């Protein structure tokens, strides 16, 4: 499985990469903003995108809009990651076709739960 992490904070990307690679041998690609993320989508055709909402250059919502407008990539599952806990932000993302979301700060268990429908090895979380 190919997973694209689009997150501007390198420590958050590193932590997500570690959590994911601990339980799967997925190929992980990384981008620090939406523009790089769209370029990585074109180059690598990921099976899943984990997308931060607030980033410089191009934020996650703008990237999501462009993905959903692109007939080639509009069906890629997108799980947003955000510190925004307000329902308006989450509802907006849901209306744009996200497949799930992870709230920051996150734990490995929250990541596994949010991604379990896409990555079978995440369905049973170790204690």
Phi, psi and omega in degrees: 000141178254126181238132176254124175258118178245103186206130183283337182272113184299326180292324177291319177297316181298316179296315178299316178302315181298313180300315183289315184286345176293330185243000181207159177257030179301150174275124185251132173243152183228148175215151183257000175199174184296325179295312176297322179300314179296322177297318179293325176299314180297319184283328191239351180043067182292157176272342183206141177238131172253118195234118175290146180279310186259110179216156174284171177071293173218120182282173184296323180295320178294319177296318179299318177302315181293321178298314183290338178275349183264114185298334181286325188244004187293341182265003178294128177297135179236126174248119180275155176232128186206152172268351180286116182258002181285143184296331181298314179297315181294318179296321177299316180295319178298319180295338178270002173093029176290160180259353179168177178211156178234127178269138175273147354287144184249160175244164175305320182298320178294320178295313179300317181296317182291330184258358187298332179284348179255332184236104185306325182291351178269355185290333175242111183271131178288148180284000000 
